[in-house]
Amino acid sequence: AHGSEKWNEAVRLRENILRAPFGLKFSTQELEEEKNHVQVIGVLGDEVIATTVLVPEPEAFKMQRVVVAEKLRNTNIGSDMMAYCEDFIRTLKGKFVYCHARDSAVNFYLRNAYSPEGDYFDEDGIPHLKMWKVLR
């Protein structure tokens, strides 16, 4: 739940991985907008080890802020979390999921059957590529 202890842990994990290396933090407005989003976390014991945010849109969901704790990367946790999110979106009759993938994550999304769309673009000073997946 937004504002809960686990949500705060998830925000710290995302911020440490996605923003801190670039000297950035999530703005108050960005975090406030998450009240309207679906929060997904992976927990090992009591520790939040993975997280993503799903933004509902008509017929689609935007998957954003996808992270797995560095010590647990390459263990399929990210792919398992994505499969969970895709199943969840299907239960809500969502037909598509998309993301703005950082250049460093494009191969991860390709391995998970996402298709690139268009050209790279700048988001927060980092090259990103829009990637889609049709949910059947």
C-alpha positions as CSV (number, residue, x, y, z in Angstrom):
1,A,0.0,0.0,0.0
2,H,1.1,3.5,-0.8
3,G,2.9,5.0,2.3
4,S,3.3,1.7,4.0
5,E,6.6,0.4,5.5
6,K,7.1,-2.0,2.5
7,W,6.3,0.7,0.0
8,N,8.9,3.0,1.6
9,E,11.5,0.1,1.4
10,A,10.6,-0.4,-2.3
11,V,11.0,3.3,-3.0
12,R,14.5,3.2,-1.3
13,L,15.5,0.2,-3.4
14,R,14.3,1.9,-6.6
15,E,16.0,5.2,-5.7
16,N,19.3,3.5,-4.8
17,I,19.4,1.7,-8.1
18,L,17.7,4.0,-10.5
19,R,18.3,7.5,-9.3
20,A,21.2,7.8,-6.8
21,P,23.9,6.8,-9.4
22,F,22.9,9.9,-11.4
23,G,22.6,12.2,-8.3
24,L,18.8,12.1,-8.6
25,K,15.9,11.4,-6.2
26,F,12.2,10.8,-6.8
27,S,10.2,14.0,-6.5
28,T,7.4,14.4,-4.1
29,Q,5.0,14.6,-7.0
30,E,6.3,11.4,-8.6
31,L,5.8,9.5,-5.4
32,E,2.4,11.1,-4.8
33,E,1.3,9.9,-8.2
34,E,2.0,6.3,-7.1
35,K,-1.2,6.4,-5.1
36,N,-3.0,5.7,-8.4
37,H,-0.6,2.9,-9.4
38,V,-0.3,-0.8,-8.6
39,Q,2.7,-1.5,-6.4
40,V,4.4,-4.9,-6.8
41,I,7.2,-6.1,-4.6
42,G,9.3,-9.2,-4.1
43,V,10.2,-10.1,-0.6
44,L,12.8,-12.5,0.7
45,G,12.4,-13.0,4.4
46,D,11.5,-9.4,5.5
47,E,13.6,-7.7,2.9
48,V,12.2,-6.1,-0.2
49,I,14.4,-7.5,-3.0
50,A,12.5,-6.5,-6.1
51,T,9.8,-4.0,-7.1
52,T,8.0,-2.5,-10.0
53,V,5.1,-0.1,-10.5
54,L,2.2,-0.7,-12.9
55,V,0.4,2.3,-14.3
56,P,-3.1,1.5,-15.6
57,E,-4.1,3.0,-19.0
58,P,-6.9,2.1,-21.3
59,E,-6.3,-1.5,-22.5
60,A,-2.6,-1.3,-21.4
61,F,-0.4,-0.9,-18.4
62,K,2.9,0.9,-18.3
63,M,5.5,-1.1,-16.3
64,Q,8.0,1.3,-14.7
65,R,10.7,1.4,-12.1
66,V,11.6,-2.3,-12.4
67,V,14.4,-3.3,-10.1
68,V,16.0,-6.3,-8.5
69,A,18.5,-6.0,-5.6
70,E,22.0,-6.1,-7.1
71,K,23.0,-9.1,-5.1
72,L,20.1,-11.1,-6.6
73,R,20.4,-10.2,-10.3
74,N,20.7,-13.1,-12.8
75,T,18.6,-15.4,-10.6
76,N,15.4,-15.1,-12.7
77,I,13.7,-12.9,-10.0
78,G,13.2,-10.1,-12.5
79,S,11.7,-12.4,-15.1
80,D,9.5,-14.1,-12.5
81,M,8.3,-10.7,-11.3
82,M,7.5,-9.7,-14.9
83,A,5.5,-12.9,-15.5
84,Y,3.6,-12.2,-12.2
85,C,2.8,-8.7,-13.4
86,E,1.7,-9.9,-16.8
87,D,-0.6,-12.5,-15.3
88,F,-2.0,-9.8,-13.0
89,I,-2.6,-7.4,-15.9
90,R,-4.5,-10.2,-17.8
91,T,-6.8,-10.7,-14.8
92,L,-7.8,-7.0,-15.2
93,K,-8.4,-7.6,-19.0
94,G,-5.3,-5.6,-20.0
95,K,-4.2,-6.4,-23.5
96,F,-0.7,-4.9,-23.6
97,V,2.1,-4.0,-21.3
98,Y,4.9,-1.6,-22.2
99,C,7.9,0.1,-20.7
100,H,10.5,2.7,-21.3
101,A,13.6,0.4,-21.0
102,R,17.0,1.8,-20.2
103,D,19.6,0.9,-22.8
104,S,21.2,-1.3,-20.2
105,A,17.9,-3.3,-19.8
106,V,16.9,-3.8,-23.4
107,N,18.3,-7.3,-23.6
108,F,16.5,-8.3,-20.4
109,Y,13.2,-7.2,-22.0
110,L,14.0,-8.9,-25.3
111,R,14.6,-12.2,-23.4
112,N,11.2,-11.7,-21.9
113,A,9.5,-11.4,-25.3
114,Y,9.1,-7.6,-25.4
115,S,9.4,-5.9,-28.8
116,P,11.1,-2.6,-29.4
117,E,9.2,0.3,-30.9
118,G,10.7,3.3,-32.5
119,D,14.1,4.9,-31.7
120,Y,15.9,5.5,-28.5
121,F,15.0,8.7,-26.7
122,D,16.3,10.6,-23.7
123,E,14.5,10.2,-20.3
124,D,16.2,11.6,-17.2
125,G,19.4,12.0,-19.2
126,I,19.5,8.2,-20.0
127,P,18.9,6.5,-23.3
128,H,15.6,4.6,-23.3
129,L,13.7,2.5,-25.8
130,K,9.9,1.9,-25.7
131,M,9.2,-1.8,-25.6
132,W,5.8,-3.6,-25.8
133,K,4.3,-7.0,-25.2
134,V,0.9,-8.2,-26.3
135,L,-0.7,-10.3,-23.5
136,R,-2.7,-13.3,-24.8
